[in-house]
Amino acid sequence: MGWAATELVTALKRQVLALETDLRARVDGDDEHARQKDVLDAWRRYYDAAFAAQRTAASWQEWRNDRVTQAAVAWVLLTVFARYCEDNALLSPRWIGGADADHRAQALDARRAYFQQHPEHTDREWLSQIIGHFGKFTATAGLVDRFSPLHLVAPSGDAARALLEFWWQQDGDGQPLYGFAGVDTRFLGDAYQDLSEHAKKTYALLQTPEFVEEFILDQTMEPALADRPLQGFTVIDPTCGSGHFLLGAFARLHQRWQREAPALGARELVAKALDGIYGVDINPFAVAIARFRLLVAALHAAGDSSIEQNIGYTPHLAAGDSLLWGANQQLLPEDLLAGPAIRADATEDADALRSILQREHDVVVGNPPYITPKDAALNATYRKLYSTTHRQYALTVPFMELLFRLAHGSAGTRPAGWIGQITSNSFLKREFGSKLIEEFLPTVDLREVIDTSGAYIPGHGTPTVIIVGRKQRPSSDTVRAVLSVRGEPGRPDNPAKGLVWSTIVDHIDEPGFEDAYINVSDLPRQTFSSHPWSLSGGGAVQLQQQVDKQTAKLGERILVVGRTTHTGSDDAFYLPDAASERLRLTNDVVPVVLGEGVRDYTVVPHLDTVFPYDSDGVPSSLSDSALRYLWPNRSVLSQRIDFQQTLEERGLRWIDHSMFFPQRFRSPLSIAFPFVSTHNHFALDRGGKVFKQTAPAIKLPAGASVEDHLRLLGVLNSSVACFWLKQNSHNKGEGGGARVEAGYAARGEAWRESYEFTGTTLKDFPLPANTPMERAKLLDGLAHELQERSPAELAKRETPTAATLEDSRAELDRLRALMIANQEELDWEYYRTYGLIEVDLTYTGEVPGVALGERAFEIALARRMKDGVETTWFVHPLQISSPITEIPDHLPTAYRDLLQRRLDAIETNPHIRLLEKPEYKRRWASEPWDKQVESALRDWLLDRVEDRALWFDRDGRPTPQSVAQLADVLDRDADFRSVLRLWVGDPNATTGASLAKLLADEAVPFLAAYRYKPSGLDKRAAWEDTWALQRREDAGEKLGSPIPVPPKYKPADFVKVSYWSHRGKLDVPKERFISYPAAGRDTDATELLGWAGWDHAQQALALASLISARIDEGWDTARLVPLLAGLNELAPWVRQWHNEIDPEYGESVADTIDAELTSRLNEHHLTVTDLTSWRPVQSARRGRRAART
């Protein structure tokens, strides 16, 4: 194999993307002649049936795109399968190539002969010959049967030719660039998750590494084989993906049949083993890969060399939704899996799915998706079918219930089945897991709970746990548990030999084993019958028991904890505070606090939210500006669902927040905290804001004083609280739980992991009898002083200079050192309060400032570094410090003595040794000073460029300006010049070049064709359909059905990432400026801009004026078309919002714009279609030299 698997997958991914573009055009492209006959009508019927049966709540575009992806991957895989068979001589014909040049010539000759016989055909028909040939043989018929996505839509002849040309590429020696002779099919199994980015995100594709699969089969399949007959033995993976579990199970069954029935022939042994293999996956192309891999494995096991033989290798595989087809069918709506609904999904074989999932199996294994169900209809259906689903559940929950459902029960003729899965550990501590843990798992025989979150498992960016059990009543009073002490200290060269994983495998059967990485214990079963679970070892259990001795709970002292509002569509309601003023929304918004805005005793909101309530939280009307701002998303907002009801069903207005808690808003004092963070951050807020779910607020009973809040603020910010919260909260992993290709590893750096701190968990936090407030009051005051000294606040008060910024930095450093020192006092005060130490180890004098790196635990950590411990604590870019092993001499003698006593306590007291670690100590992380300054200066400059006077002429008419024109005006402003040069870092920088750099990513083009890629334009068309229906509704028309919610945008839909950053998934304009590409004067090469604060009428008038100016300059029609297209896009909005008659002119601005557009179209002999179909010419891209073909 002369190529790397990743190289081929990347190349195949490009082929899939190209085919997707072609197939979309074949379904419903603009060129009706290019469409495949009857496909659009058939797909529309299928979609309507699926929507009516609540098989989907997706928009037509989303549903269509998913099927297009399935078809594209199916056609690409068809050629992969064919090439594999060609190179390994598994069949006689050749369609594409072969293992060498001679075989390639045979394929080309065969193709040439085919076209001589069928000159009217294209390469689409030539590729279809593969389908026909595969369909002749039992072994391969399942790859191309009528349920394959191949039959959904076929590519154009040109696209088929391009796919052939991909395989015809040769290397420098004239050999096929990609060959498969002797190649194991595992590369396909590992690579399937990356063939399509759309499918990867839609289905949460993630393959199970072989060493994990082997371990789970060891724990389940081996004991199952030992306690029941081999005849009739079955294994199922209802989330089979590309078949890793199935391949491993097949190999084991085949070996077992060879031992038990040696007299049988080779093929019969293989057939018996295959007959025990069952698999289902919702992703059709994953099933196709699994089927092909099992076929190849069967051929090898039987010693066969060709698929063109009478061999009955038929594993039981099908594509479908296991959660639907495997559920109790009596609970399903009548038409969900029957009638038009099932026909709506041509890739589902109903008979096969029922035969696989409506029976019981000896072993059930799987690696279910970790995501929450995104489709609203399916989400609701799963909730009805599975009793364990709760709140915002992840799919791990219903799948665990399904896995047990699929196993043989103890009351049957065979022993109880075994279940094994690796899954996200999110259910352990997140609230949605409570029903699963407290109501379902106690009813089955839970055998093993293995914390694998510390093991390095490639591809798993989410912390995981392995669950092993049987479908029977509990058989003992204990459960084998593998508890995590420390994670993998690095990325092992061979993940199967990683320190943590190897320790788990080697010692799973040794209760009482303990080392630096895991504890193996037989814990009381009742431990696993209450939510949440804690799987920490290394003394954590004993420490928590000590903390839990406190009898008071936080929930007894507070009124409520949670968000104050939930919009249900943040992208529609939220906007930067600068945009609120630009869009004339200042009276319609309030600051909204997000989790990242709560840090180190401060609450700093960076966004506003449209707020249709008054200061008492009573519903009120919005301004015209706010209504116009929200109107494009009216259908999205109207169809928000909470409590399983729409807003209208709940008596709310479409402009309302989906959930708003006026009582929480009216009460000014709050203790806010981030829902997800690496450490505990609680801050006292004094009112005027709303809090998002990511920044819940604790509210105390009416009459509670500031002092009452400060008492809680102190204990909640202690390292004891950090420890307790982490023991009882969901660990989302480093980076907040995003899946990363590198895998979830490096748990030796536990301080980098994010946790999810819920209000429910927080209510159970044990409070000591004494909660002093003095240190919390001091820290609260210091935090507010520090915030006032930040560059951002300085820039709001005055024109920033190098001198004032340097003064602020010195004061900030002083204040932060005092905060660091006083936080240490608070931590050590609460160690004694909770009974973890007997002596008082706080400082009695005036606390000196302490720098990062000078705290007792950091000195202890630096000393351990000398002994070989590795850490990035001191070099993280947000908290850089120097590791020191000796107590600093500059500190007062008494304080140095105290630090030594604290170091002694860390050494001798196991509780303190556990707490005085980076994972429980405040990081004091902050943006580097240079970045803070750059951001503050940038905002100051951009605010000045937004000065209204720059964007209107003397008569008040909106006027686009080039960067050169802006520079000419702003260069006369001494303050602007000085701040601009300070921002650039060059006192001699020119205003023009510096301004161009400043504004480079601050504008979004005026025209959709400039903003979006083809996928984005496709979604834009859906949005325009929705707006047209909304306008009809506004006109009083009664629509027959709800207005469809159009698909949301993704970063890949925009031409530039900066456009996505400004617009987001709902394409809401929040940018500062409008750009007019290629629309400037021929004598001015700088970018032409407009102000995003213009309303639609002003934008249209500015564009009309620009068109007139360019006509006067002699521009031809071709150059004017995009400008006219922009005017055409604005016209409906101007008609909608600016249709009132101007008494002075006797017509509305809408009439003026319509007349202008009509006149220009007539003048230049253009049609509206000419405008809507215009696309910018793509500039040629440089790339690597193409391979020979």
C-alpha positions, -999 to 999 in steps of 0.1 A, spaced: 0 0 0 18 31 -12 -6 56 3 -17 65 38 -53 59 48 -58 95 58 -46 106 24 -71 84 6 -99 94 29 -92 131 23 -92 125 -14 -125 105 -13 -140 132 8 -134 157 -20 -151 132 -44 -181 131 -21 -184 169 -19 -182 171 -57 -208 144 -61 -231 162 -36 -230 193 -57 -239 173 -88 -266 153 -71 -283 183 -57 -285 196 -92 -299 163 -103 -327 165 -77 -339 201 -78 -312 223 -96 -321 254 -115 -315 237 -148 -346 214 -152 -330 196 -181 -302 184 -158 -326 170 -133 -331 132 -131 -367 125 -142 -393 121 -115 -367 123 -86 -379 156 -73 -415 146 -72 -407 113 -55 -385 129 -29 -411 156 -22 -437 128 -16 -413 109 6 -405 141 26 -442 150 31 -450 115 43 -420 115 67 -430 149 80 -466 140 84 -457 108 103 -433 127 125 -403 108 113 -386 141 108 -391 178 117 -362 189 94 -368 214 67 -370 201 31 -335 214 24 -320 196 54 -338 164 46 -328 166 9 -292 173 18 -290 143 41 -303 120 13 -279 137 -12 -250 129 11 -261 93 15 -264 89 -23 -230 106 -29 -212 84 -4 -230 53 -18 -217 60 -53 -182 67 -41 -182 35 -20 -195 15 -50 -163 24 -68 -142 16 -37 -158 -18 -34 -153 -24 -71 -116 -13 -69 -110 -35 -39 -125 -65 -57 -106 -57 -89 -72 -55 -71 -78 -86 -51 -92 -107 -80 -125 -112 -62 -145 -110 -95 -137 -114 -132 -149 -82 -149 -130 -50 -147 -147 -16 -148 -123 9 -134 -87 -5 -131 -67 -31 -113 -36 -39 -94 -13 -30 -124 -12 -13 -158 -24 -45 -176 -55 -47 -155 -61 -10 -160 -59 -15 -198 -84 -43 -195 -108 -21 -177 -104 7 -203 -109 -18 -231 -141 -31 -215 -154 5 -212 -145 13 -248 -164 -18 -260 -194 -9 -239 -197 25 -255 -193 10 -289 -224 -10 -281 -242 18 -263 -230 51 -278 -259 70 -263 -249 60 -227 -226 79 -203 -202 69 -176 -232 68 -153 -245 38 -171 -210 23 -172 -208 25 -134 -243 10 -132 -228 -21 -147 -211 -27 -113 -245 -25 -96 -259 -51 -120 -230 -75 -115 -229 -72 -77 -267 -79 -77 -262 -113 -94 -245 -129 -65 -258 -136 -30 -226 -124 -14 -227 -89 -28 -264 -84 -36 -269 -67 -2 -244 -40 -12 -266 -28 -41 -301 -40 -32 -331 -17 -35 -325 -3 -1 -291 11 -10 -289 49 -13 -274 43 -48 -310 42 -61 -321 75 -46 -305 95 -74 -278 89 -99 -250 112 -109 -247 130 -142 -225 115 -168 -198 141 -163 -197 135 -125 -195 98 -131 -166 104 -155 -148 126 -129 -151 97 -104 -136 73 -129 -108 98 -136 -100 100 -98 -93 62 -99 -74 64 -131 -47 86 -115 -12 71 -116 19 77 -95 53 86 -109 60 50 -119 28 47 -139 11 25 -113 -24 32 -99 -22 60 -73 -45 41 -50 -44 4 -50 -59 -22 -26 -41 -54 -33 -36 -72 0 -50 -43 20 -71 -50 51 -105 -35 50 -100 -20 85 -90 13 68 -126 16 56 -139 8 90 -118 36 106 -123 60 78 -161 59 73 -166 86 99 -146 111 78 -160 105 43 -187 132 49 -185 161 73 -223 164 71 -229 128 80 -202 129 107 -220 157 125 -255 145 118 -249 109 131 -221 117 155 -199 91 137 -172 77 158 -155 43 154 -147 21 183 -110 13 185 -102 -23 181 -86 -27 216 -117 -13 232 -140 -36 211 -118 -66 221 -120 -58 258 -158 -54 257 -162 -87 239 -139 -103 264 -162 -91 292 -194 -101 275 -191 -126 247 -167 -149 264 -188 -155 296 -219 -157 274 -203 -184 252 -193 -203 284 -229 -206 298 -251 -215 267 -251 -236 236 -233 -223 205 -262 -233 183 -284 -203 179 -259 -180 196 -263 -144 184 -245 -111 188 -260 -77 179 -246 -42 177 -276 -18 172 -251 10 165 -228 -10 144 -212 18 124 -187 2 100 -186 -31 119 -157 -32 143 -177 -51 169 -192 -73 143 -159 -83 128 -145 -91 162 -176 -111 171 -175 -130 138 -138 -140 143 -147 -154 178 -178 -173 166 -158 -187 137 -131 -200 160 -156 -214 183 -174 -233 155 -141 -246 142 -135 -261 176 -170 -275 182 -178 -287 147 -144 -295 130 -161 -319 106 -181 -292 88 -168 -277 56 -150 -243 56 -179 -225 40 -205 -240 63 -184 -230 93 -183 -194 80 -220 -194 73 -228 -206 108 -206 -179 123 -221 -152 101 -256 -164 110 -249 -152 145 -239 -117 135 -266 -90 137 -261 -53 132 -281 -21 125 -270 15 120 -290 46 112 -263 55 86 -268 35 54 -232 39 41 -219 27 75 -239 -5 70 -227 -9 35 -191 -7 47 -198 -32 75 -214 -56 50 -185 -54 26 -159 -59 54 -178 -89 67 -180 -103 32 -142 -100 28 -136 -115 62 -159 -144 54 -141 -151 21 -107 -151 38 -120 -174 66 -134 -199 41 -104 -197 19 -125 -184 -10 -110 -162 -36 -140 -150 -55 -175 -136 -48 -187 -151 -80 -194 -184 -64 -225 -200 -49 -218 -190 -14 -245 -180 11 -227 -155 32 -256 -134 45 -249 -115 78 -280 -99 93 -275 -62 86 -298 -34 79 -299 4 78 -324 20 101 -332 38 133 -326 12 160 -344 33 186 -376 32 165 -374 -4 151 -362 -19 184 -387 -2 206 -419 -17 219 -439 -16 188 -472 -12 207 -460 22 218 -454 34 183 -479 57 164 -498 36 139 -483 51 108 -447 57 120 -432 25 107 -459 15 83 -478 29 53 -464 61 37 -440 67 65 -418 37 60 -420 42 22 -407 77 29 -373 62 37 -363 40 8 -331 29 26 -350 11 54 -358 -26 49 -387 -30 73 -388 -68 73 -351 -71 80 -352 -44 107 -381 -62 125 -364 -96 123 -331 -81 138 -345 -58 164 -378 -75 175 -360 -105 189 -336 -112 218 -298 -119 216 -272 -135 237 -248 -106 235 -255 -69 229 -226 -45 224 -223 -10 211 -208 24 211 -240 46 208 -239 82 197 -232 107 225 -252 136 211 -286 149 220 -313 142 193 -315 173 171 -346 165 151 -375 178 172 -400 151 159 -376 122 167 -367 137 200 -403 137 211 -409 102 197 -379 87 216 -392 104 247 -425 85 244 -408 52 236 -381 51 264 -390 58 300 -354 67 309 -354 98 287 -354 129 309 -349 166 304 -324 174 276 -313 138 273 -284 125 252 -289 94 230 -267 74 254 -298 71 277 -324 55 254 -297 34 238 -287 19 272 -323 10 277 -325 -5 242 -293 -25 246 -308 -43 277 -341 -47 259 -324 -66 230 -308 -92 253 -323 -125 263 -341 -122 296 -336 -147 324 -372 -161 320 -365 -175 285 -351 -208 273 -316 -193 271 -296 -177 300 -298 -140 304 -280 -120 278 -249 -100 283 -247 -63 275 -215 -42 271 -210 -7 258 -186 22 259 -205 54 261 -203 90 272 -202 93 310 -224 124 308 -254 105 323 -233 98 355 -238 133 369 -259 154 345 -295 157 355 -308 138 324 -292 106 337 -312 105 370 -341 83 356 -316 59 340 -296 55 372 -324 56 398 -352 39 380 -338 16 353 -304 3 362 -315 -10 396 -339 -34 377 -310 -51 358 -279 -69 368 -252 -42 366 -219 -61 367 -191 -37 359 -188 1 358 -154 11 344 -143 47 343 -123 50 311 -123 88 311 -86 88 320 -76 63 293 -63 76 260 -89 64 234 -83 79 199 -111 99 186 -130 101 219 -130 138 229 -158 130 253 -151 113 286 -163 77 286 -174 49 308 -178 11 300 -209 -5 313 -213 -43 315 -244 -61 327 -270 -88 322 -307 -87 316 -318 -102 348 -324 -91 384 -293 -81 403 -273 -112 412 -251 -98 440 -249 -70 465 -219 -55 448 -208 -41 415 -172 -42 402 -160 -6 398 -128 7 382 -123 42 397 -101 68 382 -72 82 402 -51 99 374 -54 101 337 -29 91 310 1 114 315 6 119 278 -3 105 244 10 69 241 25 58 208 3 28 210 -31 36 226 -37 -1 233 -6 0 255 -14 32 273 -7 32 310 -43 37 321 -58 13 296 -33 -14 302 -39 -12 340 -76 -15 335 -72 -46 313 -46 -62 335 -64 -57 368 -102 -56 361 -105 -90 379 -85 -79 410 -108 -62 435 -86 -42 459 -60 -33 433 -48 3 435 -20 21 418 -13 57 406 -40 54 379 -70 33 391 -87 17 420 -105 -16 415 -133 -21 440 -164 -42 446 -187 -14 458 -222 -18 474 -248 -20 446 -268 7 464 -240 31 455 -251 29 419 -288 33 426 -287 70 433 -277 99 411 -251 113 406 -223 87 404 -188 95 415 -160 73 400 -130 90 416 -104 71 436 -73 82 454 -89 93 487 -116 114 471 -144 93 485 -130 97 521 -126 135 517 -161 139 503 -175 120 533 -157 144 556 -171 174 538 -206 159 537 -207 157 575 -221 193 575 -258 190 581 -269 223 563 -274 223 526 -272 253 503 -307 246 490 -320 254 525 -306 289 524 -316 300 489 -348 307 471 -339 294 436 -310 288 414 -312 290 376 -313 312 346 -334 343 346 -343 339 309 -342 314 281 -349 330 247 -351 297 229 -332 312 200 -302 332 212 -290 339 177 -322 359 170 -322 378 203 -286 384 212 -263 410 197 -232 429 207 -237 459 228 -223 482 201 -248 468 176 -277 478 199 -270 514 195 -262 511 158 -296 494 151 -315 518 173 -324 492 199 -310 507 231 -345 510 247 -353 474 237 -324 455 252 -307 446 285 -273 431 291 -272 393 291 -247 374 311 -231 343 296 -209 318 315 -176 330 301 -185 365 315 -184 352 351 -148 349 364 -128 357 395 -156 375 414 -167 397 384 -197 396 361 -189 412 327 -217 409 301 -205 414 265 -239 410 248 -274 425 249 -306 407 243 -338 420 229 -361 423 259 -399 426 254 -405 434 291 -404 465 313 -381 470 343 -405 449 365 -404 421 340 -440 427 328 -445 420 290 -443 453 270 -443 463 234 -412 466 213 -401 495 192 -406 494 154 -368 490 151 -368 459 174 -398 443 156 -381 448 123 -349 433 137 -368 401 149 -392 398 120 -370 378 96 -369 351 123 -406 352 131 -413 316 119 -383 303 138 -394 322 169 -431 312 166 -422 275 164 -400 274 195 -410 245 217 -406 242 255 -426 220 278 -436 202 246 -457 233 235 -453 261 211 -454 297 224 -489 302 211 -501 271 229 -486 286 261 -502 320 256 -471 338 247 -462 362 219 -438 353 192 -415 381 204 -414 367 240 -385 348 254 -395 311 256 -390 310 293 -387 342 314 -387 344 352 -398 379 361 -395 374 399 -358 364 394 -353 395 372 -369 419 396 -347 409 425 -315 428 419 -290 408 439 -277 376 424 -248 352 429 -239 341 393 -216 313 382 -206 296 350 -225 265 342 -194 250 325 -159 259 337 -127 243 349 -131 258 384 -157 273 406 -164 310 399 -191 327 419 -197 365 416 -221 389 433 -242 409 408 -262 439 418 -289 439 391 -300 452 357 -290 421 338 -305 388 327 -287 355 331 -285 328 304 -285 291 312 -247 291 309 -246 316 338 -272 306 363 -280 329 392 -286 320 428 -314 340 443 -318 344 481 -352 349 498 -368 383 499 -351 406 524 -317 389 521 -289 415 526 -257 420 507 -239 405 537 -260 374 534 -249 370 498 -213 377 507 -213 349 532 -223 324 506 -200 340 480 -170 331 501 -177 295 508 -188 288 472 -155 302 459 -134 280 482 -112 252 470 -133 229 493 -164 238 472 -144 233 440 -135 198 451 -171 189 462 -186 203 430 -162 183 408 -170 151 427 -207 156 420 -207 172 386 -202 160 350 -167 161 337 -169 174 301 -132 170 294 -107 195 283 -122 221 260 -157 216 274 -163 182 259 -159 189 222 -148 157 203 -113 161 191 -94 137 168 -66 135 193 -88 117 218 -97 123 254 -64 120 271 -39 139 293 -61 135 324 -29 140 344 -37 176 337 -70 175 355 -71 212 361 -77 218 324 -109 198 324 -143 215 323 -172 205 345 -209 211 343 -221 227 375 -259 224 377 -283 241 401 -296 207 412 -262 196 423 -254 230 439 -284 228 461 -269 197 478 -237 215 486 -230 211 524 -226 244 542 -206 247 575 -222 263 605 -199 293 602 -196 312 569 -177 345 575 -180 372 550 -150 395 556 -127 379 530 -155 376 505 -163 413 510 -127 422 504 -124 400 473 -156 414 459 -144 450 464 -110 443 449 -126 426 419 -146 457 411 -116 479 415 -96 456 391 -124 456 365 -125 495 365 -88 495 357 -91 472 327 -81 486 293 -117 482 280 -131 503 308 -103 529 305 -111 532 267 -147 539 276 -138 568 299 -111 586 280 -89 585 250 -63 558 258 -26 566 257 5 546 263 10 563 296 -25 558 310 -24 522 299 9 515 316 -5 531 348 -35 508 346 -13 478 342 7 485 373 -25 490 394 -40 459 379 -10 438 389 -11 452 425 -48 445 428 -46 410 414 -17 401 438 -39 411 467 -68 390 453 -45 360 449 -33 363 485 -67 368 500 -82 339 481 -55 317 497 -66 329 531 -102 321 522 -92 286 511 -72 278 542 -99 293 564 -124 268 550 -101 239 554 -104 244 592 -141 253 590 -148 219 573 -127 200 599 -100 191 575 -72 206 596 -72 214 634 -49 244 635 -55 279 620 -33 283 590 -45 318 580 -25 350 583 -33 374 611 -15 405 598 -21 426 567 -20 401 538 8 409 514 3 406 476 13 373 462 21 366 425 12 335 406 37 308 413 42 319 449 13 300 465 21 270 488 6 244 464 26 259 435 58 256 454 50 220 462 41 214 426 74 229 414 93 206 438 75 176 424 85 188 389 121 184 400 112 147 407 99 142 372 62 153 374 51 170 342 26 199 342 17 228 320 3 248 349 31 274 349 32 279 311 -4 281 301 -8 313 281 -36 326 303 -17 321 336 20 322 329 43 321 360 76 308 371 79 276 391 99 282 423 109 256 448 118 280 477 96 304 496 102 339 482 125 361 503 106 393 495 76 382 516 73 392 553 90 367 577 57 358 594 41 351 561 70 330 550 67 309 581 30 304 574 38 292 539 62 266 554 35 254 577 11 251 548 37 231 529 41 208 558 3 203 559 3 195 522 30 169 529 14 152 559 -24 157 557 -40 135 529 -71 157 527 -50 189 522 -26 171 498 -56 163 476 -71 197 478 -39 217 473 -37 207 437 -42 228 406 -75 212 398 -90 227 430 -71 260 431 -80 292 414 -62 298 381 -65 336 379 -65 331 342 -68 362 321 -62 374 286 -26 385 281 -22 422 286 -13 429 250 -45 412 238 -66 432 263 -50 465 250 -54 455 214 -91 447 218 -98 479 238 -80 501 212 -97 483 183 -131 489 198 -124 525 204 -112 530 168 -141 512 153 -166 532 174 -151 563 159 -153 550 124 -190 544 130 -195 581 136 -228 589 118 -213 621 103 -190 599 81 -218 581 65 -242 608 55 -236 638 32 -246 674 41 -281 668 29 -285 637 51 -282 612 23 -265 579 29 -232 578 12 -207 549 7 -171 557 15 -139 540 4 -112 533 29 -91 560 12 -119 586 17 -124 576 53 -86 578 59 -85 613 44 -112 625 69 -100 606 100 -63 616 95 -74 651 105 -85 638 139 -54 639 162 -69 615 188 -78 590 161 -43 592 146 -26 587 180 -48 557 190 -45 542 155 -7 543 157 -8 529 192 -30 500 180 -7 493 150 24 496 173 42 519 149 43 557 155 51 563 118 23 541 104 2 557 77 -35 562 84 -47 546 51 -28 513 54 -36 511 92 -73 518 86 -75 492 59 -60 467 83 -85 477 110 -115 473 88 -104 442 69 -128 418 86 -155 442 98 -177 443 68 -201 418 51 -210 422 14 -243 438 3 -252 409 -20 -260 373 -11 -239 359 -40 -209 376 -25 -217 363 10 -225 327 5 -211 296 -11 -235 275 -31 -247 256 0 -254 290 17 -273 303 -14 -294 271 -13 -304 279 23 -309 315 15 -335 305 -11 -353 285 16 -353 316 39 -367 338 11 -395 313 7 -403 316 44 -402 354 42 -426 354 13 -450 332 33 -447 355 63 -455 385 41 -486 368 28 -496 361 64 -490 397 73 -513 407 44 -541 387 61 -539 355 41 -548 323 60 -521 298 52 -531 261 50 -502 248 71 -474 261 94 -447 281 77 -416 257 75 -386 266 95 -357 271 71 -323 254 77 -297 271 98 -264 282 83 -230 268 91 -196 284 88 -190 264 56 -220 281 40 -202 315 40 -175 327 17 -154 340 46 -152 330 82 -156 366 92 -190 367 76 -201 338 97 -187 354 128 -208 385 122 -240 367 111 -242 333 129 -265 304 122 -296 326 115 -277 351 93 -287 381 115 -267 412 105 -246 423 134 -216 437 115 -204 473 117 -201 479 79 -214 468 45 -189 461 18 -194 467 -20 -169 444 -37 -156 456 -71 -179 486 -69 -155 514 -61 -142 541 -85 -117 528 -110 -92 554 -96 -96 541 -60 -85 506 -53 -94 506 -17 -125 488 -4 -158 506 -7 -179 505 25 -213 515 38 -226 517 74 -245 488 88 -266 513 108 -285 523 77 -320 509 75 -332 491 44 -344 523 27 -311 540 33 -292 510 20 -313 510 -11 -309 548 -17 -271 545 -12 -270 516 -37 -292 535 -62 -269 565 -59 -239 543 -64 -254 527 -95 -260 562 -110 -225 572 -102 -210 542 -119 -232 547 -150 -219 583 -152 -184 568 -151 -192 547 -181 -196 513 -166 -210 486 -189 -239 464 -181 -219 434 -169 -203 455 -141 -236 469 -131 -254 436 -127 -243 428 -92 -252 463 -80 -286 459 -95 -289 425 -80 -283 440 -46 -310 466 -52 -334 438 -62 -327 420 -29 -334 451 -9 -366 460 -28 -390 437 -9 -377 449 25 -380 485 14 -416 478 3 -423 461 36 -409 487 60 -409 520 40 -441 520 20 -455 552 35 -460 581 12 -436 610 16 -458 642 13 -430 662 -2 -424 638 -31 -458 622 -34 -445 587 -33 -429 562 -9 -392 553 -9 -405 518 -20 -421 533 -51 -389 552 -58 -367 521 -55 -391 499 -76 -392 526 -103 -354 529 -103 -349 491 -106 -375 488 -134 -359 517 -153 -324 503 -150 -335 468 -161 -352 482 -192 -323 505 -199 -298 476 -198 -321 449 -213 -320 427 -182 -345 405 -164 -349 398 -127 -336 363 -135 -304 378 -148 -300 394 -114 -309 365 -92 -287 341 -112 -256 363 -112 -226 348 -95 -191 363 -90 -164 348 -111 -143 324 -89 -106 333 -88 -83 305 -97 -68 287 -67 -33 275 -65 -30 238 -55 -7 209 -57 2 195 -91 -24 170 -103 -15 134 -106 -12 119 -140 -43 104 -156 
